[in-house]
């Protein structure tokens, strides 16, 4: 159990469906079930998260990084939702202030949302800061995790946004920073820069981004990663310049039960740049976990 959560009252959840969506070809996509996780605590702002889910079956939890959104996981999750319950947790990272604006604070929010929505061990899939949070939860509450998938995870080394960050970042600065996340900037979603620009122009958002980046850098996981006890898949963009390939290799050396797979022509955000390849890799891993579980039942 995460000690950060024990001081807070029980959360309340309001459920609502956001209905059916169509893809570019007019085909119906799996409906997303949306809810909001809150904690009523006057001393801590932004103790809430948006939780989106689709599909049924063994749970997979998707955790985004800085400037990430649940929608960034949608195409990958859709390909897994026929056999799995895909749960995407969007934490309000740029709204965090004070002690909540830290990896510990993000962990408290995400862990609380997982415990409220999932009552069995889940596979945690994390990109960048989301991978960092996934590893922390796997260490803090191993009974809640049956596997990890890390893509461009922080926790060892990361070239972060706080370098030359502006108090009110310009559109050009944001465009340059987000372009660096992609091996092929033409694959960058059209609205990603405008969304980030809108968010980072809000009062305190750029400061929160810098503070979270520095907190992640300070929380070096090297000595703790050998204690991870669950199977782990590293799905890493071969052209990632934020967490370069040598970082993936170091994760591979430190986590006991791990496998490293490269995604070619891919940078730091495979769920946006190579969502199909990411889904294929996760799918293979999930089948291996199921086969291992079946063998253990027979034994």
Phi, psi and omega in degrees: 000140179281120185298334182296338186268342189292342183274352188256151176292170181297141182285161174242144184231128175253121184265144174202144177264140177260014168080195185266147178236158177242144175276185185298335180268004179087004180280144180290132176263158178303135180293143177263130175264119186250139173214172181232132178258127181228154166233129180275101181210111187291341184272354184227115178280159172060035175271067179209166177207147172271130182240118177245139182221147172212151181084173179224152178130199178301136188282141169237132180247128181253128184237124185271171176258193177302135182067011179277161179224156175301324182298337178295335180270352194303312184294323177292315182296323181302325183283348180250350190286347179290337183234355186221153172271112183262117184245121181250126183246119181252106179272146183278067191301318184281354175267351185289142180222161176059219184293341177288339183275070185198166177297328177294319179294317178296318177302317181299316180294310184294316181297320178297318179295320179297314182294329180286324189259343186229127183245024177213163181301138183238158168271126180260127178246120184228137175249133175058239178299328177298324176293321177301313180295322179299318180293322179295319179291322178299327178280322184282328186217066186298335179291343181269356187233129177249356177183158178233140168235117183246130180232110181059041186288142167277177182123340175237302179207138178205133172276106193257174186289345190285348176294127178052027179293144179264154179300315172236090189304139178281163178299319180295318179298315181295319178300318180294316182294317181289325177300327180295342181283349187244139171292324177236099184302342178292343178271002178290128179305142186301324186267003187294319181289316181296322178295312180297321179299315179298316182291317185283347175279348179288148183302126176087350185291315180297322178296320178296320179299315179296316183295319179293321178299316180290324177297318179296318179297321182288336183269070182287126188266001189309314183284344184261336184301325178298347180271357177292128189252002183252155175302140185226132175249129174258111177251105195236135174294126183293336180255022179294123178255353178274309170240086189299167183308326180297334177291317177300319180295325178290318174303317181299321180289327189270328181272125189301305186255082187220154175226141181249126175233137180264145170251114184286154179053047185215137178262226190274347186235073184297333180292341176258321186272324181221061184295327181291315178296322178297315179297320179297316180295317178297318180300317178298317180298317180297321178295323177294319177298318180295320179294319178297318179296321179295319179296322180292326178294319179294319180294000000 
